[in-house]
Amino acid sequence: MSASQGWPIVVGVDGSASGMDAVRWAAAWAAEQDRPVRLITAVGPAPYQTLGPEALVRENYREAALRAAEQQIQAAAGAAAQVVAVERIRTEIRNGTPAEVLHDESIRASMLVVGNRGRGGFRGLLLGSTGVALAAAVRCPLVVVRGRPAPDGPVVVGVDGSPDSDAALGFAFETAARWGAPLTAVLAGADPVVDPAVAVVIDRALIEREQRELLAQALTGWLAKFPDVEVRGVVAHGSPAAALIEKTPRARLMVVGSRGRGGLAGLVLGSVSQSLLHHAACPVAVVRASGDHLVEP
């Protein structure tokens, strides 16, 4: 590992059921790695500007928002304390928008964890333009806790040969090794779009061989580093989103790179990412090929 070894797991707290699932998931991860947990909630400005006598309304909104945030953060701390020592838990209520606050926190975090659907400060965090920007820009692995992870299921990772895909492989192998879980590596490539008149001459067997070679090359260094991890390689055809989502009901964790190429191009910034974050049946980790947070083969 690197300088990030002592950095905390940061959790976005909003008081929702999904947000509490994220707190419990992050606390379990922190306990496994003996890392501190940092629970953060954001309180933004009043939803409208006020002047003169109306300023009192704005102040009342601010006070109410702070009281709610304090209740939410204390409930989250209580949940985290079920598995993490109290002295390893830190809480903070910060001013600003969710995207600003969490992006800033990600610079000094080993992982950022959020729920799938929230309320209050983190409403819609990963369901709209704010979430897409956050997922593309955070400086550490981002985990979106959703669905029901299969306790005995594999860690599933999307592969396409890109730098971010390789970072995702490192994260997935390290996680599988720590959990004693099998790993499923999926190279999902959409069929090429060609003129029907020439489709009959495409050597699909050759394409599949090339895809299997790409998958084998991507796995080689990681197999040597983690020889005890049971690995299954899968070459899937058709929609990359469908191929990955199909694996999630029986997976413990889905891992993907932030930006890809080939079959997984635009995973976080395009329709594939939207599909995965909306429809995956297990937690999803998004990993970038940058910073001090990554394992090297």
BELJOLIN-V235380 format. One record per residue. N is the residue number from 1. RES is the residue in one letter. PSI is psi in whole degrees, -180 to 180 (none if undefined). OMEGA is omega in whole degrees, -180 to 180 (999 if undefined). D_LAST is the distance of its C-alpha to the last C-alpha in Angstrom with 2 decimals. Layout:
BEGIN
n=N res=RES psi=PSI omega=OMEGA d_last=D_LAST
n=N res=RES psi=PSI omega=OMEGA d_last=D_LAST
END
This chain:
BEGIN
n=1 res=M psi=-161 omega=-171 d_last=11.27
n=2 res=S psi=-154 omega=-179 d_last=13.69
n=3 res=A psi=-20 omega=-178 d_last=17.31
n=4 res=S psi=-1 omega=-172 d_last=17.28
n=5 res=Q psi=-37 omega=-179 d_last=17.16
n=6 res=G psi=3 omega=-178 d_last=20.96
n=7 res=W psi=153 omega=-174 d_last=21.52
n=8 res=P psi=166 omega=164 d_last=23.52
n=9 res=I psi=121 omega=-179 d_last=23.28
n=10 res=V psi=133 omega=-178 d_last=25.82
n=11 res=V psi=129 omega=173 d_last=28.09
n=12 res=G psi=119 omega=-175 d_last=30.60
n=13 res=V psi=134 omega=177 d_last=33.89
n=14 res=D psi=2 omega=177 d_last=36.89
n=15 res=G psi=-4 omega=180 d_last=38.86
n=16 res=S psi=164 omega=176 d_last=38.32
n=17 res=A psi=-41 omega=178 d_last=37.50
n=18 res=S psi=-40 omega=178 d_last=34.22
n=19 res=G psi=-37 omega=177 d_last=33.47
n=20 res=M psi=-34 omega=173 d_last=34.25
n=21 res=D psi=-41 omega=179 d_last=31.89
n=22 res=A psi=-40 omega=179 d_last=29.15
n=23 res=V psi=-48 omega=-178 d_last=30.29
n=24 res=R psi=-40 omega=178 d_last=30.20
n=25 res=W psi=-47 omega=-178 d_last=26.76
n=26 res=A psi=-38 omega=180 d_last=25.34
n=27 res=A psi=-41 omega=178 d_last=27.28
n=28 res=A psi=-41 omega=178 d_last=25.87
n=29 res=W psi=-45 omega=-180 d_last=22.26
n=30 res=A psi=-40 omega=179 d_last=23.28
n=31 res=A psi=-39 omega=179 d_last=24.98
n=32 res=E psi=-38 omega=-175 d_last=21.96
n=33 res=Q psi=2 omega=-177 d_last=19.91
n=34 res=D psi=50 omega=177 d_last=23.04
n=35 res=R psi=154 omega=173 d_last=22.94
n=36 res=P psi=160 omega=177 d_last=26.13
n=37 res=V psi=134 omega=178 d_last=27.38
n=38 res=R psi=115 omega=-178 d_last=29.05
n=39 res=L psi=124 omega=-173 d_last=31.53
n=40 res=I psi=135 omega=167 d_last=32.72
n=41 res=T psi=152 omega=-176 d_last=35.57
n=42 res=A psi=136 omega=174 d_last=36.99
n=43 res=V psi=112 omega=-179 d_last=40.70
n=44 res=G psi=-178 omega=178 d_last=41.61
n=45 res=P psi=167 omega=175 d_last=44.99
n=46 res=A psi=149 omega=-176 d_last=47.98
n=47 res=P psi=0 omega=177 d_last=47.86
n=48 res=Y psi=156 omega=179 d_last=50.86
n=49 res=Q psi=142 omega=-179 d_last=52.43
n=50 res=T psi=152 omega=179 d_last=55.75
n=51 res=L psi=159 omega=176 d_last=58.52
n=52 res=G psi=-138 omega=-177 d_last=61.66
n=53 res=P psi=-25 omega=-179 d_last=62.63
n=54 res=E psi=-13 omega=179 d_last=59.73
n=55 res=A psi=-30 omega=179 d_last=57.33
n=56 res=L psi=-38 omega=178 d_last=58.17
n=57 res=V psi=-41 omega=180 d_last=56.61
n=58 res=R psi=-42 omega=180 d_last=53.41
n=59 res=E psi=-38 omega=177 d_last=53.42
n=60 res=N psi=-40 omega=177 d_last=54.06
n=61 res=Y psi=-45 omega=-178 d_last=51.06
n=62 res=R psi=-46 omega=-180 d_last=48.87
n=63 res=E psi=-42 omega=180 d_last=50.21
n=64 res=A psi=-40 omega=-180 d_last=49.71
n=65 res=A psi=-40 omega=179 d_last=46.14
n=66 res=L psi=-39 omega=178 d_last=45.36
n=67 res=R psi=-43 omega=179 d_last=47.05
n=68 res=A psi=-41 omega=180 d_last=45.06
n=69 res=A psi=-40 omega=179 d_last=41.78
n=70 res=E psi=-42 omega=178 d_last=42.74
n=71 res=Q psi=-43 omega=-179 d_last=43.52
n=72 res=Q psi=-43 omega=-176 d_last=40.25
n=73 res=I psi=-34 omega=179 d_last=38.11
n=74 res=Q psi=-39 omega=177 d_last=40.07
n=75 res=A psi=-40 omega=179 d_last=39.69
n=76 res=A psi=-41 omega=179 d_last=35.93
n=77 res=A psi=-39 omega=178 d_last=35.86
n=78 res=G psi=-40 omega=178 d_last=37.93
n=79 res=A psi=-43 omega=-179 d_last=35.56
n=80 res=A psi=-35 omega=-177 d_last=32.49
n=81 res=A psi=-10 omega=176 d_last=34.52
n=82 res=Q psi=-25 omega=-178 d_last=34.74
n=83 res=V psi=-12 omega=-179 d_last=31.25
n=84 res=V psi=138 omega=179 d_last=30.36
n=85 res=A psi=140 omega=-176 d_last=32.54
n=86 res=V psi=-38 omega=-178 d_last=34.95
n=87 res=E psi=-11 omega=178 d_last=34.06
n=88 res=R psi=5 omega=-178 d_last=30.45
n=89 res=I psi=129 omega=176 d_last=31.79
n=90 res=R psi=144 omega=179 d_last=32.80
n=91 res=T psi=151 omega=177 d_last=34.79
n=92 res=E psi=139 omega=171 d_last=35.92
n=93 res=I psi=119 omega=-175 d_last=38.12
n=94 res=R psi=151 omega=175 d_last=37.33
n=95 res=N psi=140 omega=176 d_last=39.42
n=96 res=G psi=177 omega=178 d_last=38.14
n=97 res=T psi=157 omega=179 d_last=36.88
n=98 res=P psi=-45 omega=-178 d_last=34.02
n=99 res=A psi=-43 omega=180 d_last=31.77
n=100 res=E psi=-48 omega=-176 d_last=32.54
n=101 res=V psi=-48 omega=-176 d_last=32.15
n=102 res=L psi=-35 omega=175 d_last=28.85
n=103 res=H psi=-44 omega=179 d_last=27.29
n=104 res=D psi=-42 omega=-180 d_last=28.42
n=105 res=E psi=-33 omega=-176 d_last=27.10
n=106 res=S psi=-20 omega=-179 d_last=23.61
n=107 res=I psi=-30 omega=-178 d_last=23.15
n=108 res=R psi=31 omega=-180 d_last=23.23
n=109 res=A psi=148 omega=172 d_last=21.82
n=110 res=S psi=-23 omega=179 d_last=18.63
n=111 res=M psi=146 omega=174 d_last=19.84
n=112 res=L psi=129 omega=-176 d_last=23.02
n=113 res=V psi=132 omega=178 d_last=24.88
n=114 res=V psi=160 omega=174 d_last=28.03
n=115 res=G psi=170 omega=-177 d_last=30.37
n=116 res=N psi=-44 omega=179 d_last=31.10
n=117 res=R psi=132 omega=-176 d_last=34.75
n=118 res=G psi=-168 omega=175 d_last=36.44
n=119 res=R psi=171 omega=180 d_last=39.69
n=120 res=G psi=-134 omega=-173 d_last=40.87
n=121 res=G psi=-27 omega=-174 d_last=38.46
n=122 res=F psi=21 omega=-180 d_last=35.52
n=123 res=R psi=132 omega=174 d_last=37.54
n=124 res=G psi=23 omega=-172 d_last=35.83
n=125 res=L psi=-43 omega=-177 d_last=32.70
n=126 res=L psi=20 omega=-177 d_last=30.49
n=127 res=L psi=2 omega=-179 d_last=33.37
n=128 res=G psi=-161 omega=-175 d_last=34.52
n=129 res=S psi=-34 omega=179 d_last=33.84
n=130 res=T psi=-46 omega=-179 d_last=32.95
n=131 res=G psi=-40 omega=178 d_last=30.19
n=132 res=V psi=-44 omega=179 d_last=28.74
n=133 res=A psi=-42 omega=-179 d_last=28.75
n=134 res=L psi=-47 omega=-178 d_last=27.19
n=135 res=A psi=-33 omega=-180 d_last=24.34
n=136 res=A psi=-24 omega=-169 d_last=23.62
n=137 res=A psi=-18 omega=-176 d_last=24.04
n=138 res=V psi=150 omega=-172 d_last=22.70
n=139 res=R psi=3 omega=-180 d_last=20.17
n=140 res=C psi=170 omega=175 d_last=18.26
n=141 res=P psi=137 omega=178 d_last=17.44
n=142 res=L psi=127 omega=177 d_last=20.85
n=143 res=V psi=125 omega=175 d_last=22.01
n=144 res=V psi=113 omega=-176 d_last=25.32
n=145 res=V psi=115 omega=-180 d_last=26.96
n=146 res=R psi=164 omega=177 d_last=29.20
n=147 res=G psi=-160 omega=179 d_last=30.54
n=148 res=R psi=106 omega=179 d_last=30.23
n=149 res=P psi=138 omega=176 d_last=26.84
n=150 res=A psi=115 omega=-174 d_last=27.22
n=151 res=P psi=-36 omega=-179 d_last=26.76
n=152 res=D psi=12 omega=-177 d_last=25.67
n=153 res=G psi=170 omega=180 d_last=23.99
n=154 res=P psi=162 omega=163 d_last=20.43
n=155 res=V psi=125 omega=-179 d_last=17.83
n=156 res=V psi=135 omega=-178 d_last=18.14
n=157 res=V psi=135 omega=176 d_last=15.79
n=158 res=G psi=135 omega=-175 d_last=17.00
n=159 res=V psi=137 omega=172 d_last=15.18
n=160 res=D psi=4 omega=177 d_last=16.54
n=161 res=G psi=-2 omega=180 d_last=14.04
n=162 res=S psi=164 omega=177 d_last=14.53
n=163 res=P psi=-42 omega=179 d_last=12.34
n=164 res=D psi=-34 omega=176 d_last=13.53
n=165 res=S psi=-39 omega=179 d_last=12.86
n=166 res=D psi=-38 omega=176 d_last=9.12
n=167 res=A psi=-40 omega=177 d_last=9.52
n=168 res=A psi=-40 omega=178 d_last=11.71
n=169 res=L psi=-44 omega=179 d_last=9.47
n=170 res=G psi=-45 omega=179 d_last=7.16
n=171 res=F psi=-43 omega=-178 d_last=10.65
n=172 res=A psi=-44 omega=179 d_last=12.11
n=173 res=F psi=-45 omega=-179 d_last=10.00
n=174 res=E psi=-41 omega=180 d_last=10.47
n=175 res=T psi=-46 omega=179 d_last=14.05
n=176 res=A psi=-41 omega=180 d_last=14.80
n=177 res=A psi=-42 omega=-179 d_last=13.81
n=178 res=R psi=-39 omega=-180 d_last=16.03
n=179 res=W psi=-14 omega=-172 d_last=18.76
n=180 res=G psi=32 omega=-176 d_last=18.72
n=181 res=A psi=154 omega=172 d_last=18.91
n=182 res=P psi=163 omega=180 d_last=18.16
n=183 res=L psi=133 omega=174 d_last=16.02
n=184 res=T psi=118 omega=179 d_last=17.61
n=185 res=A psi=121 omega=-175 d_last=15.81
n=186 res=V psi=117 omega=170 d_last=18.62
n=187 res=L psi=109 omega=-175 d_last=18.95
n=188 res=A psi=111 omega=-179 d_last=22.30
n=189 res=G psi=124 omega=177 d_last=24.23
n=190 res=A psi=145 omega=177 d_last=27.83
n=191 res=D psi=140 omega=-180 d_last=30.29
n=192 res=P psi=143 omega=178 d_last=31.33
n=193 res=V psi=117 omega=-177 d_last=34.63
n=194 res=V psi=166 omega=175 d_last=37.07
n=195 res=D psi=129 omega=180 d_last=40.81
n=196 res=P psi=-27 omega=-178 d_last=42.20
n=197 res=A psi=-25 omega=-179 d_last=44.12
n=198 res=V psi=-2 omega=-178 d_last=41.04
n=199 res=A psi=-32 omega=-176 d_last=38.94
n=200 res=V psi=-19 omega=-177 d_last=40.40
n=201 res=V psi=0 omega=178 d_last=38.96
n=202 res=I psi=131 omega=180 d_last=35.30
n=203 res=D psi=88 omega=-177 d_last=33.33
n=204 res=R psi=-30 omega=177 d_last=31.46
n=205 res=A psi=-40 omega=178 d_last=30.27
n=206 res=L psi=-43 omega=179 d_last=28.60
n=207 res=I psi=-43 omega=-180 d_last=26.99
n=208 res=E psi=-39 omega=177 d_last=25.62
n=209 res=R psi=-42 omega=-180 d_last=24.28
n=210 res=E psi=-39 omega=179 d_last=22.50
n=211 res=Q psi=-40 omega=178 d_last=21.03
n=212 res=R psi=-36 omega=177 d_last=19.87
n=213 res=E psi=-41 omega=178 d_last=18.29
n=214 res=L psi=-43 omega=179 d_last=16.47
n=215 res=L psi=-44 omega=-180 d_last=15.25
n=216 res=A psi=-42 omega=179 d_last=14.25
n=217 res=Q psi=-41 omega=-179 d_last=12.33
n=218 res=A psi=-32 omega=-176 d_last=10.45
n=219 res=L psi=-21 omega=-169 d_last=9.66
n=220 res=T psi=-56 omega=-177 d_last=9.02
n=221 res=G psi=-37 omega=-178 d_last=5.38
n=222 res=W psi=-34 omega=176 d_last=5.50
n=223 res=L psi=-37 omega=179 d_last=8.81
n=224 res=A psi=-36 omega=-178 d_last=8.05
n=225 res=K psi=-33 omega=-178 d_last=6.17
n=226 res=F psi=69 omega=-174 d_last=9.04
n=227 res=P psi=-19 omega=-177 d_last=11.87
n=228 res=D psi=-6 omega=180 d_last=14.57
n=229 res=V psi=127 omega=176 d_last=13.98
n=230 res=E psi=120 omega=-172 d_last=16.66
n=231 res=V psi=134 omega=173 d_last=15.58
n=232 res=R psi=123 omega=178 d_last=18.23
n=233 res=G psi=136 omega=-178 d_last=17.80
n=234 res=V psi=128 omega=170 d_last=20.72
n=235 res=V psi=116 omega=-177 d_last=22.11
n=236 res=A psi=149 omega=-180 d_last=24.77
n=237 res=H psi=157 omega=-179 d_last=27.62
n=238 res=G psi=-149 omega=-176 d_last=29.74
n=239 res=S psi=123 omega=176 d_last=29.05
n=240 res=P psi=-40 omega=180 d_last=25.41
n=241 res=A psi=-46 omega=-179 d_last=26.80
n=242 res=A psi=-39 omega=-179 d_last=28.83
n=243 res=A psi=-38 omega=-180 d_last=26.07
n=244 res=L psi=-45 omega=-180 d_last=23.89
n=245 res=I psi=-37 omega=-179 d_last=26.90
n=246 res=E psi=-29 omega=-178 d_last=28.13
n=247 res=K psi=-17 omega=-169 d_last=25.20
n=248 res=T psi=-30 omega=-180 d_last=25.71
n=249 res=P psi=-24 omega=-179 d_last=28.85
n=250 res=R psi=15 omega=-177 d_last=27.09
n=251 res=A psi=153 omega=174 d_last=23.73
n=252 res=R psi=-32 omega=179 d_last=22.84
n=253 res=L psi=138 omega=172 d_last=20.67
n=254 res=M psi=131 omega=-178 d_last=19.95
n=255 res=V psi=131 omega=178 d_last=16.88
n=256 res=V psi=158 omega=174 d_last=17.08
n=257 res=G psi=158 omega=-179 d_last=16.04
n=258 res=S psi=-42 omega=176 d_last=18.75
n=259 res=R psi=140 omega=-178 d_last=19.51
n=260 res=G psi=-167 omega=173 d_last=18.84
n=261 res=R psi=169 omega=-179 d_last=20.41
n=262 res=G psi=-132 omega=-174 d_last=22.16
n=263 res=G psi=-27 omega=-177 d_last=22.94
n=264 res=L psi=17 omega=-179 d_last=21.40
n=265 res=A psi=137 omega=177 d_last=22.73
n=266 res=G psi=27 omega=-172 d_last=24.32
n=267 res=L psi=-42 omega=-178 d_last=23.05
n=268 res=V psi=-26 omega=-174 d_last=23.94
n=269 res=L psi=0 omega=-177 d_last=26.70
n=270 res=G psi=-161 omega=-173 d_last=28.57
n=271 res=S psi=-31 omega=-180 d_last=30.22
n=272 res=V psi=-44 omega=180 d_last=27.17
n=273 res=S psi=-42 omega=179 d_last=26.04
n=274 res=Q psi=-42 omega=180 d_last=29.63
n=275 res=S psi=-45 omega=-177 d_last=29.94
n=276 res=L psi=-45 omega=-178 d_last=26.86
n=277 res=L psi=-22 omega=177 d_last=27.85
n=278 res=H psi=-30 omega=-167 d_last=31.41
n=279 res=H psi=-7 omega=179 d_last=31.06
n=280 res=A psi=143 omega=-178 d_last=27.91
n=281 res=A psi=14 omega=178 d_last=29.13
n=282 res=C psi=169 omega=177 d_last=26.32
n=283 res=P psi=147 omega=-178 d_last=24.41
n=284 res=V psi=128 omega=176 d_last=22.20
n=285 res=A psi=130 omega=178 d_last=19.14
n=286 res=V psi=124 omega=-171 d_last=18.65
n=287 res=V psi=137 omega=178 d_last=15.49
n=288 res=R psi=150 omega=178 d_last=15.43
n=289 res=A psi=64 omega=179 d_last=12.91
n=290 res=S psi=164 omega=176 d_last=14.56
n=291 res=G psi=-174 omega=-176 d_last=15.49
n=292 res=D psi=18 omega=-171 d_last=14.27
n=293 res=H psi=0 omega=-165 d_last=13.53
n=294 res=L psi=154 omega=173 d_last=9.90
n=295 res=V psi=146 omega=178 d_last=6.75
n=296 res=E psi=142 omega=-180 d_last=3.80
n=297 res=P psi=none omega=999 d_last=0.00
END
